[in-house]
Amino acid sequence: MIPDSFGAFPPRMVFSSIVFLFFFLPLVLAVYFLTPGIRARNIVLLVFSLLFYAWGEGELVLLMVLSSLFNYAVGLWIDRKRGSSIPIITGVAVNLGLLVYFKYISFLVGSIDAVLGTHWNNGIDIRLPLGISFFTFHCISYIVDVHRGHAKVQRNAFDVMLYIAVFPQLIAGPILRYTQTSPYLKVRTHTLEGFVEGAKRFCVGLAKKVLIANVMGEIADEVFHMPHEEWYFALTWFAICAYALQIYFDFSGYSDMAIGLGRMLGFNFPENFNFPYIARSIKEFWRRWHITLSTWFRDYLYIPLGGNRAGTGRMYFNLIFVFFITGLWHGATWNFVLWGLMHGFFLIIERDRFGALLARFPVLGHTYTLLVVLFAWVLFRLPDLHTVGDFYASMFRPSPQVEGLFLHELLDREYAVIFVLGVLLSMPVRGTILRLKPPAGQGVMTAVWDSASTVFHLLVLLLSAMSIASSTYNPFIYFRF
């Protein structure tokens, strides 16, 4: 189950926290912009990034530092031994070995225990380093791109470490390629316009996380935590829809905040979400959902496996294998594996005539996609297959009158407004609004628009800060990543 708190260890400095918003971020910006020169500013960013990670992770920051230095050394080794596959195999194996040890060893041993009836997993207690999946993928993409010749080897260890550890993307993405980041390690352009644009993007992301995702999470949790025998048709469908909004606005909100922070500091991070719930197929959904992850798997796993170039059967195997790994990447339980396999299965059936049918009937395609995604989110959200089975059964169990009263009680608060707002904002209505923006240079109209935009974003920031200060509910969904 997704934790409802930050856990027993000291609270992590996430973006949606008072410590980050009013202490850490202002201090970073002040020191950064008072420091002259790109090299010195890189050192400032690296120091603050390590502090950001160490705030809640303590000594585990050393793991990230050592991992960065190891991959820096592997990059130099690859550059010296051009033509040899030993350095890249060694580098990838060590990176994956660390990930397996910290994230999956308990899952693997527990699975063996379930099959053999042993109890080896009882003595395993390994703390999961925050964001290990993200920074491991950054490490692998660096050494693979150097091996392929897509990137020049970096001879400055601090720059490799900064690419891996820069705090805006460290704990929740987007997943960066070294080739996307390396130009900004040498030259970054800072303008007032870019800073303001980044600050506005950050405010929007914070509002998505705090004002929509957290509210949807509260109401979804209220249903998920009910006794299973009280689950019925309307409640379960409402709960999984609320969770779908929670995870979208939470994850895309963090991506927006990361992109905004990066823009404020002179980086241009890639987009990570593009209104996935308007997709008309699962294939399109994955072009819109967690874009940097799906393209990472495409370029570093699917295509090297042969992609769709080695025949239909091999293509189907590659898709299933990639989504098996995608499920595991999200969490070390069989629920996540089945979640990934479900998406892989529907991607396969869309490769034939069914995909053409969806293209011909957009309403059918959209309805089908939402149903598949919602059913899959059940596996993503609930803790075990027994609970998942109960929930699925309840989604088709007729609703008694008492459930209707309870649902009315839930919706008789701010939740109904936020739910409707979440549905609307999961569609590209913002783009429609921005098209109303007058062209630059139209005097009074441009000034009024800019002033209204500034007031709106300041108001959103104020409301978000008030919500954070007044609420104890601020779940961190990416803890397991």
KOLBARO-85707 format. One record per residue (C-alpha): x, y, z; chain. Coordinates in steps of 0.02 Angstrom, whole numbers, plus 50000, padded with zeros to 5 digits. Example, Ala and Ser with C-alpha at 12.3 -4.5 7.8 and 13.67 -1.06 7.14 Angstrom:
BEGIN
+-------+-------+-------+-------+
!    c1 !    c2 !    c3 ! kette !
+-------+-------+-------+-------+
! 50615 ! 49775 ! 50390 !     A !
! 50684 ! 49947 ! 50357 !     A !
+-------+-------+-------+-------+
//
This chain:
BEGIN
+-------+-------+-------+-------+
!    c1 !    c2 !    c3 ! kette !
+-------+-------+-------+-------+
! 50000 ! 50000 ! 50000 !     A !
! 50059 ! 50176 ! 49966 !     A !
! 50117 ! 50248 ! 50132 !     A !
! 50008 ! 50385 ! 50207 !     A !
! 50158 ! 50470 ! 50286 !     A !
! 50343 ! 50490 ! 50261 !     A !
! 50383 ! 50342 ! 50374 !     A !
! 50481 ! 50329 ! 50535 !     A !
! 50643 ! 50405 ! 50472 !     A !
! 50663 ! 50596 ! 50479 !     A !
! 50543 ! 50680 ! 50356 !     A !
! 50611 ! 50697 ! 50181 !     A !
! 50628 ! 50869 ! 50107 !     A !
! 50498 ! 50853 ! 49971 !     A !
! 50444 ! 51002 ! 49866 !     A !
! 50274 ! 51012 ! 49950 !     A !
! 50344 ! 51046 ! 50124 !     A !
! 50364 ! 51203 ! 50226 !     A !
! 50551 ! 51171 ! 50250 !     A !
! 50581 ! 51164 ! 50063 !     A !
! 50467 ! 51309 ! 50014 !     A !
! 50518 ! 51436 ! 50144 !     A !
! 50694 ! 51387 ! 50196 !     A !
! 50787 ! 51274 ! 50076 !     A !
! 50731 ! 51346 ! 49908 !     A !
! 50754 ! 51531 ! 49953 !     A !
! 50927 ! 51491 ! 50022 !     A !
! 50976 ! 51394 ! 49866 !     A !
! 50919 ! 51533 ! 49751 !     A !
! 51005 ! 51668 ! 49853 !     A !
! 51173 ! 51579 ! 49862 !     A !
! 51162 ! 51520 ! 49682 !     A !
! 51130 ! 51691 ! 49605 !     A !
! 51254 ! 51779 ! 49719 !     A !
! 51389 ! 51657 ! 49662 !     A !
! 51482 ! 51713 ! 49504 !     A !
! 51531 ! 51593 ! 49365 !     A !
! 51457 ! 51430 ! 49301 !     A !
! 51587 ! 51318 ! 49384 !     A !
! 51558 ! 51393 ! 49556 !     A !
! 51370 ! 51385 ! 49531 !     A !
! 51385 ! 51201 ! 49486 !     A !
! 51474 ! 51170 ! 49651 !     A !
! 51338 ! 51266 ! 49744 !     A !
! 51203 ! 51161 ! 49660 !     A !
! 51294 ! 51000 ! 49697 !     A !
! 51318 ! 51042 ! 49882 !     A !
! 51135 ! 51090 ! 49903 !     A !
! 51079 ! 50937 ! 49805 !     A !
! 51176 ! 50822 ! 49921 !     A !
! 51105 ! 50914 ! 50072 !     A !
! 50930 ! 50896 ! 49999 !     A !
! 50953 ! 50708 ! 49984 !     A !
! 51041 ! 50687 ! 50151 !     A !
! 50904 ! 50781 ! 50244 !     A !
! 50796 ! 50625 ! 50257 !     A !
! 50913 ! 50489 ! 50193 !     A !
! 51060 ! 50521 ! 50309 !     A !
! 51212 ! 50415 ! 50272 !     A !
! 51129 ! 50343 ! 50116 !     A !
! 51185 ! 50499 ! 50024 !     A !
! 51356 ! 50412 ! 50020 !     A !
! 51279 ! 50275 ! 49913 !     A !
! 51229 ! 50403 ! 49782 !     A !
! 51399 ! 50487 ! 49790 !     A !
! 51492 ! 50322 ! 49771 !     A !
! 51376 ! 50269 ! 49631 !     A !
! 51411 ! 50433 ! 49540 !     A !
! 51600 ! 50414 ! 49561 !     A !
! 51593 ! 50233 ! 49504 !     A !
! 51500 ! 50280 ! 49344 !     A !
! 51620 ! 50424 ! 49315 !     A !
! 51762 ! 50298 ! 49323 !     A !
! 51669 ! 50176 ! 49210 !     A !
! 51646 ! 50315 ! 49082 !     A !
! 51835 ! 50346 ! 49080 !     A !
! 51864 ! 50158 ! 49067 !     A !
! 51746 ! 50145 ! 48918 !     A !
! 51835 ! 50291 ! 48834 !     A !
! 52006 ! 50208 ! 48857 !     A !
! 51947 ! 50035 ! 48801 !     A !
! 51850 ! 50079 ! 48644 !     A !
! 51791 ! 49921 ! 48558 !     A !
! 51785 ! 49819 ! 48718 !     A !
! 51619 ! 49769 ! 48793 !     A !
! 51691 ! 49728 ! 48965 !     A !
! 51678 ! 49905 ! 49037 !     A !
! 51496 ! 49931 ! 48989 !     A !
! 51443 ! 49757 ! 49045 !     A !
! 51531 ! 49784 ! 49211 !     A !
! 51454 ! 49957 ! 49234 !     A !
! 51276 ! 49904 ! 49194 !     A !
! 51293 ! 49746 ! 49301 !     A !
! 51353 ! 49843 ! 49454 !     A !
! 51215 ! 49974 ! 49436 !     A !
! 51081 ! 49842 ! 49419 !     A !
! 51160 ! 49742 ! 49559 !     A !
! 51143 ! 49889 ! 49679 !     A !
! 50964 ! 49916 ! 49625 !     A !
! 50920 ! 49732 ! 49648 !     A !
! 51004 ! 49725 ! 49818 !     A !
! 50919 ! 49877 ! 49893 !     A !
! 50751 ! 49867 ! 49807 !     A !
! 50716 ! 49686 ! 49761 !     A !
! 50813 ! 49567 ! 49873 !     A !
! 50673 ! 49556 ! 50001 !     A !
! 50544 ! 49528 ! 49863 !     A !
! 50650 ! 49393 ! 49780 !     A !
! 50688 ! 49301 ! 49942 !     A !
! 50506 ! 49318 ! 49997 !     A !
! 50449 ! 49241 ! 49833 !     A !
! 50570 ! 49096 ! 49860 !     A !
! 50503 ! 49076 ! 50037 !     A !
! 50325 ! 49067 ! 49970 !     A !
! 50372 ! 48928 ! 49848 !     A !
! 50487 ! 48825 ! 49961 !     A !
! 50404 ! 48859 ! 50128 !     A !
! 50565 ! 48931 ! 50201 !     A !
! 50585 ! 49086 ! 50310 !     A !
! 50744 ! 49166 ! 50243 !     A !
! 50659 ! 49335 ! 50218 !     A !
! 50622 ! 49356 ! 50404 !     A !
! 50798 ! 49417 ! 50438 !     A !
! 50811 ! 49537 ! 50291 !     A !
! 50787 ! 49720 ! 50334 !     A !
! 50861 ! 49832 ! 50199 !     A !
! 50812 ! 50015 ! 50194 !     A !
! 50762 ! 50074 ! 50020 !     A !
! 50861 ! 50229 ! 49967 !     A !
! 50745 ! 50365 ! 49905 !     A !
! 50743 ! 50386 ! 49717 !     A !
! 50864 ! 50243 ! 49685 !     A !
! 50773 ! 50191 ! 49526 !     A !
! 50787 ! 50367 ! 49457 !     A !
! 50972 ! 50395 ! 49490 !     A !
! 51016 ! 50218 ! 49436 !     A !
! 50935 ! 50250 ! 49268 !     A !
! 51032 ! 50413 ! 49254 !     A !
! 51193 ! 50319 ! 49287 !     A !
! 51154 ! 50184 ! 49159 !     A !
! 51104 ! 50309 ! 49024 !     A !
! 51269 ! 50402 ! 49049 !     A !
! 51383 ! 50253 ! 49027 !     A !
! 51278 ! 50177 ! 48887 !     A !
! 51278 ! 50340 ! 48790 !     A !
! 51467 ! 50355 ! 48811 !     A !
! 51485 ! 50174 ! 48754 !     A !
! 51375 ! 50204 ! 48601 !     A !
! 51468 ! 50362 ! 48557 !     A !
! 51313 ! 50469 ! 48581 !     A !
! 51398 ! 50571 ! 48717 !     A !
! 51576 ! 50625 ! 48752 !     A !
! 51651 ! 50557 ! 48912 !     A !
! 51646 ! 50681 ! 49055 !     A !
! 51817 ! 50708 ! 49133 !     A !
! 51753 ! 50812 ! 49278 !     A !
! 51686 ! 50701 ! 49417 !     A !
! 51586 ! 50845 ! 49492 !     A !
! 51489 ! 50866 ! 49330 !     A !
! 51442 ! 50682 ! 49324 !     A !
! 51386 ! 50693 ! 49504 !     A !
! 51285 ! 50851 ! 49470 !     A !
! 51197 ! 50770 ! 49322 !     A !
! 51147 ! 50623 ! 49432 !     A !
! 51108 ! 50719 ! 49592 !     A !
! 51038 ! 50890 ! 49540 !     A !
! 50896 ! 50908 ! 49664 !     A !
! 50745 ! 50962 ! 49557 !     A !
! 50735 ! 50792 ! 49470 !     A !
! 50820 ! 50683 ! 49601 !     A !
! 50674 ! 50599 ! 49688 !     A !
! 50531 ! 50599 ! 49562 !     A !
! 50600 ! 50634 ! 49389 !     A !
! 50588 ! 50675 ! 49248 !     A !
! 50718 ! 50545 ! 49200 !     A !
! 50858 ! 50641 ! 49115 !     A !
! 50976 ! 50583 ! 48980 !     A !
! 51155 ! 50640 ! 48998 !     A !
! 51148 ! 50706 ! 48820 !     A !
! 51001 ! 50818 ! 48871 !     A !
! 51090 ! 50885 ! 49025 !     A !
! 51274 ! 50898 ! 48978 !     A !
! 51259 ! 51063 ! 48880 !     A !
! 51190 ! 51149 ! 49035 !     A !
! 51337 ! 51092 ! 49140 !     A !
! 51448 ! 51209 ! 49040 !     A !
! 51332 ! 51351 ! 48989 !     A !
! 51166 ! 51407 ! 49064 !     A !
! 51068 ! 51562 ! 49018 !     A !
! 50980 ! 51653 ! 49158 !     A !
! 50847 ! 51781 ! 49116 !     A !
! 50710 ! 51863 ! 49218 !     A !
! 50582 ! 51799 ! 49094 !     A !
! 50647 ! 51621 ! 49110 !     A !
! 50650 ! 51632 ! 49300 !     A !
! 50470 ! 51697 ! 49307 !     A !
! 50414 ! 51562 ! 49185 !     A !
! 50495 ! 51429 ! 49294 !     A !
! 50420 ! 51501 ! 49453 !     A !
! 50246 ! 51498 ! 49377 !     A !
! 50270 ! 51319 ! 49320 !     A !
! 50324 ! 51272 ! 49496 !     A !
! 50169 ! 51356 ! 49571 !     A !
! 50055 ! 51260 ! 49452 !     A !
! 50140 ! 51095 ! 49496 !     A !
! 50130 ! 51131 ! 49683 !     A !
! 49943 ! 51169 ! 49667 !     A !
! 49914 ! 51008 ! 49569 !     A !
! 50000 ! 50909 ! 49707 !     A !
! 49928 ! 50998 ! 49860 !     A !
! 49758 ! 51064 ! 49807 !     A !
! 49702 ! 50920 ! 49695 !     A !
! 49807 ! 50762 ! 49720 !     A !
! 49808 ! 50769 ! 49910 !     A !
! 49620 ! 50802 ! 49919 !     A !
! 49584 ! 50658 ! 49800 !     A !
! 49702 ! 50548 ! 49898 !     A !
! 49609 ! 50583 ! 50060 !     A !
! 49441 ! 50533 ! 49990 !     A !
! 49511 ! 50381 ! 49899 !     A !
! 49598 ! 50322 ! 50058 !     A !
! 49436 ! 50339 ! 50155 !     A !
! 49357 ! 50210 ! 50041 !     A !
! 49512 ! 50099 ! 50023 !     A !
! 49528 ! 50086 ! 50212 !     A !
! 49347 ! 50034 ! 50239 !     A !
! 49308 ! 49852 ! 50283 !     A !
! 49299 ! 49751 ! 50122 !     A !
! 49120 ! 49696 ! 50153 !     A !
! 49068 ! 49880 ! 50143 !     A !
! 49137 ! 49901 ! 49967 !     A !
! 49003 ! 49913 ! 49833 !     A !
! 48984 ! 49970 ! 49653 !     A !
! 48974 ! 50160 ! 49667 !     A !
! 49102 ! 50176 ! 49807 !     A !
! 49235 ! 50072 ! 49723 !     A !
! 49217 ! 50158 ! 49555 !     A !
! 49221 ! 50329 ! 49636 !     A !
! 49374 ! 50280 ! 49740 !     A !
! 49476 ! 50216 ! 49592 !     A !
! 49430 ! 50370 ! 49489 !     A !
! 49485 ! 50481 ! 49635 !     A !
! 49647 ! 50382 ! 49646 !     A !
! 49674 ! 50401 ! 49458 !     A !
! 49662 ! 50589 ! 49481 !     A !
! 49774 ! 50582 ! 49634 !     A !
! 49916 ! 50490 ! 49551 !     A !
! 49906 ! 50594 ! 49392 !     A !
! 49906 ! 50763 ! 49478 !     A !
! 50033 ! 50704 ! 49606 !     A !
! 50156 ! 50637 ! 49479 !     A !
! 50130 ! 50770 ! 49346 !     A !
! 50131 ! 50902 ! 49482 !     A !
! 50303 ! 50845 ! 49541 !     A !
! 50362 ! 50844 ! 49360 !     A !
! 50297 ! 51022 ! 49337 !     A !
! 50386 ! 51077 ! 49496 !     A !
! 50548 ! 50995 ! 49438 !     A !
! 50536 ! 51073 ! 49266 !     A !
! 50497 ! 51242 ! 49344 !     A !
! 50642 ! 51232 ! 49467 !     A !
! 50758 ! 51180 ! 49327 !     A !
! 50701 ! 51329 ! 49223 !     A !
! 50733 ! 51447 ! 49369 !     A !
! 50911 ! 51379 ! 49377 !     A !
! 50942 ! 51386 ! 49190 !     A !
! 50904 ! 51204 ! 49142 !     A !
! 50775 ! 51145 ! 49015 !     A !
! 50708 ! 50978 ! 49075 !     A !
! 50600 ! 50872 ! 48958 !     A !
! 50412 ! 50862 ! 48976 !     A !
! 50348 ! 50709 ! 49067 !     A !
! 50158 ! 50710 ! 49048 !     A !
! 50041 ! 50759 ! 48907 !     A !
! 49861 ! 50733 ! 48966 !     A !
! 49866 ! 50542 ! 48966 !     A !
! 49683 ! 50521 ! 49012 !     A !
! 49627 ! 50587 ! 48842 !     A !
! 49718 ! 50442 ! 48757 !     A !
! 49618 ! 50330 ! 48639 !     A !
! 49727 ! 50176 ! 48658 !     A !
! 49851 ! 50106 ! 48783 !     A !
! 49988 ! 50139 ! 48655 !     A !
! 49941 ! 50323 ! 48654 !     A !
! 49925 ! 50322 ! 48843 !     A !
! 50108 ! 50274 ! 48859 !     A !
! 50157 ! 50411 ! 48738 !     A !
! 50076 ! 50532 ! 48860 !     A !
! 50109 ! 50454 ! 49032 !     A !
! 50282 ! 50467 ! 49114 !     A !
! 50357 ! 50504 ! 48945 !     A !
! 50538 ! 50504 ! 49002 !     A !
! 50519 ! 50329 ! 49077 !     A !
! 50432 ! 50253 ! 48926 !     A !
! 50561 ! 50327 ! 48805 !     A !
! 50702 ! 50268 ! 48920 !     A !
! 50638 ! 50089 ! 48912 !     A !
! 50612 ! 50105 ! 48725 !     A !
! 50790 ! 50164 ! 48690 !     A !
! 50887 ! 50064 ! 48821 !     A !
! 50788 ! 49902 ! 48829 !     A !
! 50654 ! 49877 ! 48694 !     A !
! 50760 ! 49926 ! 48543 !     A !
! 50917 ! 49832 ! 48603 !     A !
! 50807 ! 49677 ! 48625 !     A !
! 50761 ! 49691 ! 48441 !     A !
! 50606 ! 49800 ! 48455 !     A !
! 50486 ! 49758 ! 48315 !     A !
! 50623 ! 49713 ! 48191 !     A !
! 50638 ! 49527 ! 48228 !     A !
! 50465 ! 49461 ! 48185 !     A !
! 50295 ! 49466 ! 48266 !     A !
! 50328 ! 49335 ! 48400 !     A !
! 50488 ! 49417 ! 48458 !     A !
! 50404 ! 49588 ! 48458 !     A !
! 50267 ! 49520 ! 48573 !     A !
! 50397 ! 49445 ! 48688 !     A !
! 50493 ! 49610 ! 48692 !     A !
! 50337 ! 49708 ! 48737 !     A !
! 50288 ! 49589 ! 48876 !     A !
! 50465 ! 49585 ! 48945 !     A !
! 50481 ! 49774 ! 48943 !     A !
! 50317 ! 49796 ! 49034 !     A !
! 50362 ! 49660 ! 49157 !     A !
! 50517 ! 49763 ! 49197 !     A !
! 50413 ! 49924 ! 49197 !     A !
! 50300 ! 49848 ! 49330 !     A !
! 50449 ! 49795 ! 49436 !     A !
! 50527 ! 49967 ! 49417 !     A !
! 50376 ! 50043 ! 49502 !     A !
! 50380 ! 49926 ! 49652 !     A !
! 50442 ! 49760 ! 49717 !     A !
! 50276 ! 49666 ! 49729 !     A !
! 50180 ! 49549 ! 49616 !     A !
! 50042 ! 49679 ! 49605 !     A !
! 50159 ! 49793 ! 49508 !     A !
! 50216 ! 49651 ! 49397 !     A !
! 50035 ! 49612 ! 49352 !     A !
! 50002 ! 49798 ! 49325 !     A !
! 50144 ! 49804 ! 49199 !     A !
! 50091 ! 49641 ! 49115 !     A !
! 49912 ! 49704 ! 49098 !     A !
! 49973 ! 49856 ! 49003 !     A !
! 50088 ! 49747 ! 48898 !     A !
! 49946 ! 49627 ! 48855 !     A !
! 49833 ! 49767 ! 48791 !     A !
! 49977 ! 49843 ! 48693 !     A !
! 49995 ! 49676 ! 48605 !     A !
! 49811 ! 49658 ! 48559 !     A !
! 49812 ! 49836 ! 48493 !     A !
! 49945 ! 49785 ! 48367 !     A !
! 49816 ! 49693 ! 48263 !     A !
! 49642 ! 49735 ! 48198 !     A !
! 49584 ! 49796 ! 48368 !     A !
! 49702 ! 49945 ! 48355 !     A !
! 49628 ! 49991 ! 48186 !     A !
! 49452 ! 49978 ! 48260 !     A !
! 49499 ! 50097 ! 48401 !     A !
! 49567 ! 50221 ! 48274 !     A !
! 49403 ! 50217 ! 48178 !     A !
! 49293 ! 50244 ! 48331 !     A !
! 49374 ! 50373 ! 48447 !     A !
! 49237 ! 50366 ! 48580 !     A !
! 49258 ! 50177 ! 48592 !     A !
! 49447 ! 50198 ! 48602 !     A !
! 49437 ! 50327 ! 48741 !     A !
! 49312 ! 50226 ! 48843 !     A !
! 49413 ! 50066 ! 48824 !     A !
! 49575 ! 50154 ! 48872 !     A !
! 49502 ! 50232 ! 49030 !     A !
! 49428 ! 50065 ! 49084 !     A !
! 49594 ! 49973 ! 49061 !     A !
! 49691 ! 50108 ! 49151 !     A !
! 49568 ! 50114 ! 49297 !     A !
! 49566 ! 49925 ! 49317 !     A !
! 49756 ! 49925 ! 49313 !     A !
! 49765 ! 50063 ! 49445 !     A !
! 49679 ! 49944 ! 49566 !     A !
! 49833 ! 49832 ! 49556 !     A !
! 49945 ! 49984 ! 49576 !     A !
! 49857 ! 50050 ! 49731 !     A !
! 49807 ! 49900 ! 49837 !     A !
! 49931 ! 49801 ! 49943 !     A !
! 49901 ! 49619 ! 49894 !     A !
! 49809 ! 49511 ! 49768 !     A !
! 49677 ! 49457 ! 49894 !     A !
! 49626 ! 49638 ! 49924 !     A !
! 49632 ! 49670 ! 49737 !     A !
! 49513 ! 49524 ! 49708 !     A !
! 49391 ! 49590 ! 49838 !     A !
! 49396 ! 49763 ! 49759 !     A !
! 49368 ! 49697 ! 49583 !     A !
! 49219 ! 49595 ! 49643 !     A !
! 49147 ! 49748 ! 49731 !     A !
! 49157 ! 49850 ! 49570 !     A !
! 49016 ! 49740 ! 49504 !     A !
! 48918 ! 49718 ! 49666 !     A !
! 48750 ! 49811 ! 49667 !     A !
! 48745 ! 49961 ! 49782 !     A !
! 48632 ! 49959 ! 49935 !     A !
! 48546 ! 50120 ! 49990 !     A !
! 48668 ! 50144 ! 50134 !     A !
! 48811 ! 50158 ! 50010 !     A !
! 48721 ! 50295 ! 49915 !     A !
! 48702 ! 50391 ! 50079 !     A !
! 48886 ! 50367 ! 50120 !     A !
! 48940 ! 50424 ! 49947 !     A !
! 48828 ! 50577 ! 49963 !     A !
! 48911 ! 50612 ! 50131 !     A !
! 49084 ! 50604 ! 50052 !     A !
! 49034 ! 50719 ! 49909 !     A !
! 48945 ! 50844 ! 50021 !     A !
! 49110 ! 50936 ! 50048 !     A !
! 49248 ! 51015 ! 49947 !     A !
! 49285 ! 50844 ! 49870 !     A !
! 49147 ! 50859 ! 49740 !     A !
! 49214 ! 51025 ! 49677 !     A !
! 49394 ! 50963 ! 49675 !     A !
! 49343 ! 50801 ! 49589 !     A !
! 49256 ! 50896 ! 49448 !     A !
! 49402 ! 51018 ! 49438 !     A !
! 49523 ! 50873 ! 49427 !     A !
! 49424 ! 50793 ! 49285 !     A !
! 49422 ! 50958 ! 49189 !     A !
! 49607 ! 50994 ! 49216 !     A !
! 49655 ! 50819 ! 49161 !     A !
! 49602 ! 50878 ! 48989 !     A !
! 49696 ! 51011 ! 48890 !     A !
! 49586 ! 51158 ! 48943 !     A !
! 49738 ! 51259 ! 48996 !     A !
! 49797 ! 51262 ! 48815 !     A !
! 49628 ! 51332 ! 48764 !     A !
! 49643 ! 51470 ! 48893 !     A !
! 49821 ! 51512 ! 48841 !     A !
! 49763 ! 51534 ! 48662 !     A !
! 49666 ! 51685 ! 48723 !     A !
! 49829 ! 51770 ! 48774 !     A !
! 49854 ! 51929 ! 48671 !     A !
! 50012 ! 51937 ! 48565 !     A !
! 50162 ! 52024 ! 48642 !     A !
! 50167 ! 52211 ! 48614 !     A !
! 49980 ! 52245 ! 48622 !     A !
! 50002 ! 52374 ! 48758 !     A !
! 49864 ! 52377 ! 48887 !     A !
! 49794 ! 52205 ! 48843 !     A !
! 49964 ! 52122 ! 48863 !     A !
! 49995 ! 52212 ! 49028 !     A !
! 49824 ! 52161 ! 49096 !     A !
! 49852 ! 51979 ! 49046 !     A !
! 50026 ! 51975 ! 49125 !     A !
! 49963 ! 52057 ! 49285 !     A !
! 49816 ! 51936 ! 49297 !     A !
! 49934 ! 51789 ! 49268 !     A !
! 50051 ! 51847 ! 49406 !     A !
! 49909 ! 51873 ! 49529 !     A !
! 49837 ! 51701 ! 49488 !     A !
! 50002 ! 51611 ! 49517 !     A !
! 50035 ! 51705 ! 49680 !     A !
! 49860 ! 51661 ! 49740 !     A !
! 49888 ! 51478 ! 49694 !     A !
! 50052 ! 51480 ! 49790 !     A !
! 49969 ! 51559 ! 49942 !     A !
! 49826 ! 51432 ! 49942 !     A !
! 49950 ! 51289 ! 49923 !     A !
! 50058 ! 51352 ! 50067 !     A !
! 49904 ! 51373 ! 50177 !     A !
! 49849 ! 51196 ! 50136 !     A !
! 50021 ! 51125 ! 50177 !     A !
! 50027 ! 51219 ! 50341 !     A !
! 49852 ! 51166 ! 50395 !     A !
! 49854 ! 50983 ! 50342 !     A !
! 49949 ! 50832 ! 50403 !     A !
! 49903 ! 50731 ! 50247 !     A !
! 50044 ! 50746 ! 50121 !     A !
! 50085 ! 50571 ! 50055 !     A !
! 50245 ! 50540 ! 49957 !     A !
! 50195 ! 50415 ! 49823 !     A !
! 50373 ! 50393 ! 49755 !     A !
! 50449 ! 50324 ! 49915 !     A !
! 50460 ! 50149 ! 49840 !     A !
! 50546 ! 50213 ! 49681 !     A !
+-------+-------+-------+-------+
//
